[in-house]
């Protein structure tokens, strides 16, 4: 076998291995592969060559001019990706542009047929053979970083291959046999327990093709990161408390909270902190609803806050926040759901809500006889509903309101029993049965009006459903009318 530096006037060598300077190699116009290699492919080839050298020779032919004479350059029939990788190494100053490259000169075969044969007549390596080979490298002392550097791939890709290599032998054998596909094999990697993998494998009919079913079976008891309580607590808070997050190496968006009991405790502690804040406001009772329950025994009405006059600085801040929301809404008019500006908008809106909430106040005389509820919405955001009145407290609140109104009518005088008696005796008194019949008649009239105006009825229905979904609260006065129309 001949090894020598090929020169432009070398005519004797028709075939054999020679060393040709890199700057004397060109891409062959007759190469069957016209689609260029990706940047990642060239990066991987460059890393492999840097670590292990050229494992395969390039196949080239001499370039000829129009007269049939040699130009001194060689056209690469096979190995254009490796030539590009070597040029990348020149750019990185790892080698010189005249670096000798091992080549085989072939003038006997058609370049188009040669390049086509090299790309078509090949057998891909089994995935399991590949991942097990990676595992043997790591078992032999290499780190994932070492393997990634030597093969020009990411550490995450190496970890994915190692996860497949660590599957139960029965699962790997099932892949080779065709009982599972690659997506299903990846799903099995979500749980490293071989006994759990084999148990789930036995539960499904073969071949198994639905990866999500396997993933669900292997993560039973774990809480997905998109769960509302998981969002409420947050991954950082959960991990800070010693919780473990289980991440799917093959699906970055799939994350599980491993300890459901710990998550519940952290959610309860965070809700209790909100309860303590509400207690300082003086509410008579406070309930925490981390489930989907509803507060029992509440009346149809609520206490409503009165908006206080904003200070000039606060008013200026509100205007700035509203203007910012307007700007973001314009930018998000045709934006995708994953646009980061949505998070920025939510943050600005939360600041505006907090500022407006701070400017509202409740009647201090009535607050001790009403209550508040702490809940969590589907996005993990805390929802605080103030001013709820239980039916047992409705009469007390009505009397306090009447006393306040009487005091105002008397010019701020005392609230005597005689005054209360006078207030109760003013005007005609209606029986309870008559009031109920009049109320029913009014409700029927409103329902009839809604039935004759579809646009108003639809708008009211959407409003009621929105309030039920967003705030888990009925709409005082119209809830029963709208719900009856919906039915």
C-alpha positions as CSV (number, residue, x, y, z in Angstrom):
1,X,0.0,0.0,0.0
2,X,1.5,3.3,-1.0
3,X,1.5,6.3,1.3
4,X,3.0,9.5,-0.1
5,X,2.1,13.2,-0.4
6,X,0.3,13.5,-3.8
7,X,1.5,16.2,-6.1
8,X,-0.1,17.8,-9.1
9,X,2.1,16.0,-11.6
10,X,1.6,12.6,-10.1
11,X,0.3,10.5,-12.9
12,X,1.5,7.1,-12.0
13,X,-0.8,6.5,-9.1
14,X,-4.2,5.4,-10.3
15,X,-5.4,3.8,-7.0
16,X,-4.1,3.3,-3.5
17,X,-3.8,5.4,-0.2
18,X,-2.1,8.7,-0.5
19,X,-1.8,11.9,1.7
20,X,-3.2,14.9,0.0
21,X,-3.1,18.4,1.5
22,X,-6.5,19.6,2.7
23,X,-6.3,22.8,0.6
24,X,-5.9,20.7,-2.5
25,X,-9.3,19.0,-2.0
26,X,-12.6,20.2,-3.5
27,X,-16.2,19.1,-3.4
28,X,-17.0,16.9,-6.5
29,X,-19.8,18.4,-8.7
30,X,-20.8,14.7,-9.5
31,X,-21.5,13.8,-5.8
32,X,-25.0,12.3,-5.6
33,X,-25.5,14.0,-2.2
34,X,-26.4,17.6,-3.1
35,X,-28.2,18.4,0.2
36,X,-25.5,20.0,2.5
37,X,-24.7,18.5,5.9
38,X,-26.2,20.3,8.8
39,X,-24.1,22.4,11.1
40,X,-24.6,19.8,13.9
41,X,-23.4,17.0,11.7
42,X,-20.2,18.9,10.8
43,X,-19.7,19.7,14.5
44,X,-20.0,16.1,15.5
45,X,-17.6,14.9,12.7
46,X,-15.0,17.6,13.7
47,X,-15.2,16.5,17.4
48,X,-14.8,12.8,16.4
49,X,-11.8,13.5,14.2
50,X,-10.2,15.7,16.9
51,X,-10.6,12.9,19.4
52,X,-9.9,9.8,17.3
53,X,-8.5,11.0,14.0
54,X,-9.8,10.1,10.5
55,X,-11.3,6.6,10.8
56,X,-12.2,6.5,7.1
57,X,-10.3,7.6,4.1
58,X,-11.7,10.0,1.5
59,X,-12.3,8.8,-2.0
60,X,-11.1,11.3,-4.6
61,X,-10.3,11.7,-8.3
62,X,-7.9,14.2,-9.9
63,X,-9.5,17.4,-11.2
64,X,-9.0,17.9,-14.9
65,X,-9.0,21.1,-16.9
66,X,-10.9,21.6,-20.2
67,X,-7.9,20.2,-22.1
68,X,-7.8,17.1,-20.0
69,X,-4.8,18.0,-18.0
70,X,-4.5,17.8,-14.2
71,X,-5.1,21.0,-12.2
72,X,-3.3,19.8,-9.0
73,X,-6.6,19.6,-7.1
74,X,-8.7,16.5,-6.2
75,X,-12.5,16.2,-6.2
76,X,-14.0,14.4,-3.2
77,X,-16.4,11.6,-4.3
78,X,-16.9,10.1,-0.8
79,X,-16.3,12.0,2.5
80,X,-17.4,15.6,1.8
81,X,-18.7,15.8,5.3
82,X,-15.3,14.9,6.7
83,X,-13.7,17.5,4.4
84,X,-16.0,20.1,5.8
85,X,-15.2,19.0,9.3
86,X,-11.5,19.3,8.6
87,X,-12.1,22.8,7.3
88,X,-13.9,23.6,10.6
89,X,-10.8,22.4,12.5
90,X,-8.7,24.8,10.3
91,X,-11.1,27.6,11.3
92,X,-10.6,26.7,14.9
93,X,-6.8,26.7,14.4
94,X,-6.6,23.1,15.4
95,X,-4.8,22.2,12.2
96,X,-3.2,24.0,9.3
97,X,-4.9,24.3,5.9
98,X,-2.2,22.1,4.4
99,X,-2.9,19.3,6.8
100,X,-2.3,15.9,5.0
101,X,-5.5,13.9,4.6
102,X,-5.6,10.2,3.9
103,X,-7.3,9.6,0.6
104,X,-7.9,6.8,-1.9
105,X,-7.6,7.9,-5.5
106,X,-10.3,6.2,-7.7
107,X,-10.4,6.8,-11.4
108,X,-11.9,3.5,-12.4
109,X,-15.5,4.0,-11.1
110,X,-18.1,6.6,-12.0
111,X,-18.1,9.3,-9.3
112,X,-21.9,9.6,-9.3
113,X,-22.3,5.8,-8.8
114,X,-19.6,5.7,-6.1
115,X,-21.1,8.5,-4.0
116,X,-24.6,7.0,-4.4
117,X,-23.4,3.6,-3.4
118,X,-21.7,5.0,-0.3
119,X,-24.9,6.6,0.9
120,X,-27.4,3.8,-0.1
121,X,-25.6,0.6,0.5
122,X,-25.3,0.8,4.2
123,X,-26.9,-0.8,7.2
124,X,-27.8,1.4,10.2
125,X,-26.6,0.3,13.6
126,X,-29.2,-1.0,16.0
127,X,-30.3,1.7,18.6
128,X,-29.8,-0.8,21.4
129,X,-26.3,-1.7,20.2
130,X,-25.4,2.0,20.1
131,X,-26.7,2.9,23.5
132,X,-25.1,-0.2,25.1
133,X,-21.8,0.8,23.5
134,X,-22.1,4.2,25.1
135,X,-22.8,2.6,28.4
136,X,-19.7,0.5,28.1
137,X,-17.6,3.6,27.5
138,X,-19.0,5.2,30.7
139,X,-18.6,2.0,32.7
140,X,-15.0,2.0,31.4
141,X,-14.2,5.3,33.2
142,X,-15.4,8.0,30.8
143,X,-17.8,10.7,32.0
144,X,-20.9,11.8,30.1
145,X,-18.9,15.0,29.3
146,X,-16.0,13.0,27.9
147,X,-18.3,11.0,25.6
148,X,-20.1,14.1,24.4
149,X,-16.9,15.9,23.6
150,X,-15.4,12.9,21.8
151,X,-18.5,12.3,19.7
152,X,-19.5,15.9,19.1
153,X,-22.9,15.6,20.7
154,X,-24.6,17.2,23.7
155,X,-24.4,15.8,27.3
156,X,-28.1,15.5,27.3
157,X,-28.0,13.2,24.2
158,X,-25.4,11.0,26.0
159,X,-27.6,10.9,29.1
160,X,-30.6,9.9,26.9
161,X,-28.6,7.0,25.5
162,X,-27.4,5.9,28.9
163,X,-31.0,6.0,30.2
164,X,-32.0,3.5,27.4
165,X,-28.9,1.4,28.1
166,X,-30.0,1.1,31.8
167,X,-33.5,-0.2,30.9
168,X,-34.4,-3.7,32.1
169,X,-32.7,-6.4,29.9
170,X,-36.3,-7.7,29.2
171,X,-37.3,-4.2,27.9
172,X,-34.2,-4.0,25.7
173,X,-34.8,-7.5,24.4
174,X,-38.4,-6.5,23.6
175,X,-37.2,-3.6,21.5
176,X,-34.8,-5.9,19.5
177,X,-37.7,-8.3,19.0
178,X,-40.1,-5.6,17.8
179,X,-42.5,-5.8,20.8
180,X,-42.0,-2.1,21.5
181,X,-40.9,0.8,19.4
182,X,-38.3,3.5,20.2
183,X,-40.9,6.0,21.7
184,X,-42.2,3.3,24.0
185,X,-38.6,2.4,25.1
186,X,-38.0,6.0,25.9
187,X,-41.2,6.1,27.9
188,X,-40.0,3.1,30.0
189,X,-36.9,5.2,31.0
190,X,-39.1,7.5,33.1
191,X,-38.8,5.0,35.9
192,X,-35.5,3.4,36.6
193,X,-37.0,0.5,38.7
194,X,-36.6,-2.7,36.6
195,X,-39.3,-4.5,38.4
196,X,-41.8,-1.7,37.8
197,X,-40.8,-1.6,34.1
198,X,-41.3,-5.4,33.7
199,X,-44.6,-5.3,35.6
200,X,-46.0,-2.6,33.3
201,X,-44.6,-4.4,30.3
202,X,-46.6,-7.5,31.2
203,X,-49.8,-5.6,31.5
204,X,-50.0,-4.5,27.9
205,X,-50.8,-6.4,24.7
206,X,-47.9,-6.8,22.3
207,X,-46.7,-5.0,20.3
208,X,-46.9,-1.8,22.5
209,X,-47.0,1.3,20.4
210,X,-48.6,3.9,22.8
211,X,-45.8,5.6,24.7
212,X,-48.1,7.9,26.8
213,X,-49.9,4.8,28.3
214,X,-46.6,3.4,29.5
215,X,-45.5,6.7,30.9
216,X,-48.8,7.1,32.8
217,X,-48.5,3.6,34.3
218,X,-45.0,4.2,35.4
219,X,-45.7,7.6,37.0
220,X,-48.8,6.6,39.0
221,X,-48.8,8.5,42.3
222,X,-46.6,11.3,41.1
223,X,-47.9,14.8,40.5
224,X,-47.4,16.3,37.1
225,X,-45.8,19.8,37.1
226,X,-48.8,21.3,35.3
227,X,-51.0,20.3,38.3
228,X,-52.5,23.5,39.9
229,X,-51.0,22.7,43.4
230,X,-47.6,22.0,41.8
231,X,-47.8,25.4,40.1
232,X,-49.0,27.0,43.3
233,X,-46.0,25.7,45.3
234,X,-43.5,25.9,42.4
235,X,-40.6,23.7,41.5
236,X,-38.0,25.8,43.4
237,X,-40.0,25.8,46.6
238,X,-40.6,22.0,46.3
239,X,-36.9,21.2,45.7
240,X,-35.8,23.6,48.5
241,X,-38.0,21.5,50.9
242,X,-36.2,18.3,49.8
243,X,-38.6,17.2,47.1
244,X,-37.4,15.4,44.1
245,X,-38.4,16.3,40.5
246,X,-38.6,13.4,38.0
247,X,-37.8,14.7,34.5
248,X,-38.3,12.8,31.3
249,X,-35.0,13.0,29.5
250,X,-36.7,12.6,26.1
251,X,-39.6,15.1,26.7
252,X,-38.3,18.3,28.3
253,X,-41.9,19.5,29.1
254,X,-42.8,16.3,31.1
255,X,-41.8,16.8,34.8
256,X,-43.3,15.1,37.9
257,X,-43.3,15.9,41.6
258,X,-42.2,12.7,43.2
259,X,-43.6,13.2,46.7
260,X,-47.3,14.1,46.7
261,X,-47.6,14.2,50.5
262,X,-44.8,16.8,50.6
263,X,-46.5,18.8,47.9
264,X,-49.7,18.8,49.9
265,X,-48.0,20.0,53.0
266,X,-46.2,22.8,51.2
267,X,-49.4,23.9,49.5
268,X,-51.2,23.9,52.9
269,X,-48.4,25.9,54.5
270,X,-48.5,28.5,51.7
271,X,-52.3,28.8,51.9
272,X,-52.1,29.2,55.7
273,X,-49.7,32.1,55.2
274,X,-52.4,33.7,53.1
275,X,-55.0,32.9,55.8
276,X,-52.8,34.7,58.4
277,X,-52.7,37.8,56.2
278,X,-56.5,37.8,55.9
279,X,-56.8,37.3,59.6
280,X,-55.1,40.7,60.2
281,X,-57.9,42.3,58.1
282,X,-60.4,41.2,60.8
283,X,-62.6,38.8,58.9
284,X,-64.9,36.7,61.1
285,X,-64.0,33.4,59.4
286,X,-61.5,32.3,56.8
287,X,-61.6,29.0,54.9
288,X,-58.9,27.4,52.7
289,X,-60.1,25.4,49.7
290,X,-57.2,23.6,48.1
291,X,-59.6,21.1,46.6
292,X,-62.5,21.8,44.3
293,X,-65.1,22.2,47.1
294,X,-67.4,25.1,47.7
295,X,-68.2,27.1,50.8
296,X,-71.4,25.8,52.3
297,X,-74.1,27.9,53.8
298,X,-73.3,31.2,52.1
299,X,-76.0,33.8,51.3
300,X,-76.6,35.1,47.8
301,X,-75.1,38.5,48.6
302,X,-71.6,39.6,49.6
303,X,-69.9,42.6,51.1
304,X,-68.5,44.9,48.4
305,X,-65.6,47.2,49.0
306,X,-65.6,50.9,48.5
307,X,-62.8,52.3,46.3
308,X,-60.8,54.9,48.1
309,X,-59.4,57.9,46.3
310,X,-55.9,57.2,45.0
311,X,-53.0,59.4,45.9
312,X,-51.4,61.2,43.0
313,X,-48.4,58.8,43.0
314,X,-50.7,55.8,43.1
315,X,-52.8,57.1,40.3
316,X,-49.7,57.7,38.2
317,X,-48.5,54.2,38.8
318,X,-51.9,52.7,37.8
319,X,-51.9,54.7,34.6
320,X,-48.4,53.5,33.8
321,X,-49.4,49.9,34.4
322,X,-52.5,50.2,32.3
323,X,-50.5,51.7,29.5
324,X,-48.0,48.9,29.7
325,X,-50.8,46.3,29.5
326,X,-52.1,48.1,26.4
327,X,-48.6,47.9,24.8
328,X,-48.3,44.2,25.5
329,X,-51.8,43.5,24.2
330,X,-50.8,45.0,20.9
331,X,-47.7,42.9,20.6
332,X,-49.5,39.8,21.7
333,X,-52.4,40.2,19.3
334,X,-51.1,37.5,17.0
335,X,-48.5,35.9,19.2
336,X,-48.1,32.2,20.0
337,X,-49.2,30.8,23.3
338,X,-45.5,30.2,24.4
339,X,-44.5,33.8,23.8
340,X,-42.6,35.1,26.9
341,X,-44.5,38.4,26.7
342,X,-47.6,36.5,28.1
343,X,-45.7,36.0,31.4
344,X,-44.7,39.7,31.4
345,X,-48.3,40.7,30.9
346,X,-49.5,38.5,33.8
347,X,-46.9,40.0,36.0
348,X,-47.9,43.6,35.1
349,X,-51.6,42.7,35.6
350,X,-50.9,41.2,39.0
351,X,-49.2,44.4,40.1
352,X,-52.2,46.4,38.9
353,X,-54.7,44.2,40.7
354,X,-52.7,44.4,43.9
355,X,-52.5,48.2,43.7
356,X,-56.3,48.4,43.0
357,X,-57.1,45.9,45.7
358,X,-55.1,47.9,48.3
359,X,-57.2,51.0,47.4
360,X,-60.4,49.2,48.3
361,X,-61.8,49.0,51.8
362,X,-64.7,47.2,53.6
363,X,-67.0,48.5,56.3
364,X,-65.1,47.8,59.5
365,X,-68.3,47.2,61.4
366,X,-69.4,44.5,59.0
367,X,-66.1,42.7,58.4
368,X,-66.2,40.6,61.7
369,X,-69.5,39.1,60.5
370,X,-68.3,38.1,57.1
371,X,-65.5,35.9,55.8
372,X,-63.0,35.1,53.1
373,X,-61.9,32.0,51.2
374,X,-58.5,31.1,49.9
375,X,-58.5,28.9,46.8
376,X,-56.1,28.0,43.9
377,X,-57.1,28.3,40.3
378,X,-56.1,25.9,37.5
379,X,-52.9,27.9,36.7
380,X,-51.7,27.7,40.3
381,X,-52.5,31.3,41.2
382,X,-54.0,32.0,44.6
383,X,-57.6,33.3,44.5
384,X,-58.8,35.2,47.5
385,X,-62.6,35.9,47.7
386,X,-63.5,38.4,50.4
387,X,-66.8,39.6,51.8
388,X,-68.7,36.2,51.8
389,X,-71.7,36.2,54.1
390,X,-73.1,33.0,55.6
391,X,-76.9,32.8,55.9
392,X,-76.6,32.7,59.7
393,X,-74.9,36.1,59.7
394,X,-77.2,37.7,57.1
395,X,-79.7,39.1,59.6
396,X,-76.9,40.5,61.8
397,X,-75.4,42.3,58.9
398,X,-78.8,43.6,57.8
399,X,-79.4,45.1,61.2
400,X,-76.0,46.7,61.3
401,X,-76.6,48.2,57.9
402,X,-80.0,49.5,59.0
403,X,-78.5,51.1,62.1
404,X,-75.8,52.8,59.9
405,X,-78.5,54.1,57.6
406,X,-80.6,55.3,60.5
407,X,-77.6,57.0,62.1
408,X,-76.9,58.8,58.8
409,X,-80.6,59.9,58.5
410,X,-80.5,61.2,62.1
411,X,-77.4,63.2,61.3
412,X,-75.0,60.9,63.1
413,X,-77.0,60.5,66.3
414,X,-77.1,57.6,68.7
415,X,-78.4,54.2,67.6
416,X,-81.2,53.7,70.2
417,X,-83.7,50.8,70.3
418,X,-86.5,53.3,69.7
419,X,-84.8,54.4,66.5
420,X,-84.6,50.8,65.4
421,X,-88.3,50.3,66.2
422,X,-89.2,53.5,64.3
423,X,-87.2,52.3,61.2
424,X,-88.9,48.9,61.3
425,X,-92.4,50.4,61.5
426,X,-91.9,52.8,58.7
427,X,-93.9,51.9,55.5
428,X,-96.2,48.9,54.8
429,X,-95.1,45.5,55.9
430,X,-95.5,42.5,53.6
431,X,-95.9,38.9,54.6
432,X,-93.0,36.5,53.9
433,X,-95.3,34.4,51.6
434,X,-96.2,37.4,49.5
435,X,-92.6,38.5,49.2
436,X,-91.7,35.0,47.9
437,X,-94.5,35.1,45.3
438,X,-93.6,38.6,44.2
439,X,-90.0,37.5,43.8
440,X,-91.0,34.4,41.8
441,X,-93.1,36.6,39.5
442,X,-90.2,39.0,39.0
443,X,-87.9,36.0,38.2
444,X,-90.3,34.6,35.6
445,X,-90.5,38.0,34.0
446,X,-86.8,38.3,33.7
447,X,-86.6,34.8,32.3
448,X,-89.2,35.6,29.7
449,X,-87.3,38.8,28.8
450,X,-84.1,36.7,28.4
451,X,-85.8,34.1,26.2
452,X,-86.9,36.8,23.8
453,X,-83.4,38.4,23.5
454,X,-80.9,35.7,22.5
455,X,-77.9,38.1,22.4
456,X,-78.5,39.4,26.0
457,X,-79.1,35.8,27.2
458,X,-75.9,34.5,25.6
459,X,-73.8,37.4,27.0
460,X,-75.3,36.7,30.5
461,X,-74.6,33.0,30.2
462,X,-71.0,33.6,29.2
463,X,-70.6,36.0,32.1
464,X,-72.0,33.5,34.6
465,X,-69.9,30.6,33.3
466,X,-66.8,32.9,33.4
467,X,-67.4,33.8,37.0
468,X,-68.0,30.2,37.9
469,X,-64.8,29.1,36.2
470,X,-62.5,31.9,37.2
471,X,-63.7,32.7,40.7
472,X,-65.8,29.6,41.6
473,X,-68.5,32.0,42.7
474,X,-72.1,32.5,41.8
475,X,-73.3,35.9,40.4
476,X,-75.6,37.5,43.0
477,X,-79.1,38.2,41.6
478,X,-78.7,36.7,38.1
479,X,-77.1,33.3,38.8
480,X,-80.4,31.4,39.1
481,X,-82.0,33.2,36.2
482,X,-79.1,32.5,33.9
483,X,-78.7,28.9,35.0
484,X,-82.4,28.2,34.4
485,X,-82.1,29.7,30.9
486,X,-79.0,27.5,30.2
487,X,-81.0,24.4,31.2
